[in-house]
């Protein structure tokens, strides 16, 4: 199974030891995400540290552990699908177009997100955490 991980799922795994973390650490799934994920996570690092009580070194180590199981898709690899992704997401949330483009770029992939915006489109399959728990 090929899963495109939305940044919100990685953030959730950093914040809690629950199901999301268990899924990200699963070896039964091929995970992919965008190359700006590190930048996005760093933007929320103070929040992560405050909410979890972790120190920066431990949070970085945990994030690094997650990323060992996630393949980064370079921006240039999703560019050919951005126009189609923008068309899919234009009336929903154009900021989600890069994740949609990533899904269009990785053949037979599914987006994993709790973002309700993805539920409003029908071109790309989307799984919630509960769906992936059934798989693993």
JOUR-V322016 format. One record per residue. OMEGA is omega in whole degrees, -180 to 180 (NA if undefined). Layout:
# JOUR-V322016
omega->{OMEGA;OMEGA}
This chain:
# JOUR-V322016
omega->{179;-175;172;-176;173;-178;-178;178;177;177;179;179;177;-176;-173;179;-172;-174;-179;178;179;180;-178;180;-180;177;-179;-175;172;-179;177;173;-178;-176;179;-177;-180;177;180;-180;178;178;-178;-173;178;178;179;-179;-180;-175;-175;-175;177;170;-175;-178;179;179;178;179;179;178;178;177;177;-174;174;-177;-176;178;178;176;-180;-179;-178;178;179;-178;-180;-178;-178;-179;179;180;177;177;180;-172;-171;-178;-178;176;-178;178;178;-179;179;177;177;179;177;179;178;-178;179;-175;177;-180;-179;176;173;-178;172;180;-177;178;-178;178;-176;176;-177;-176;-176;180;-179;174;170;180;-179;179;-179;176;178;-178;-177;NA}
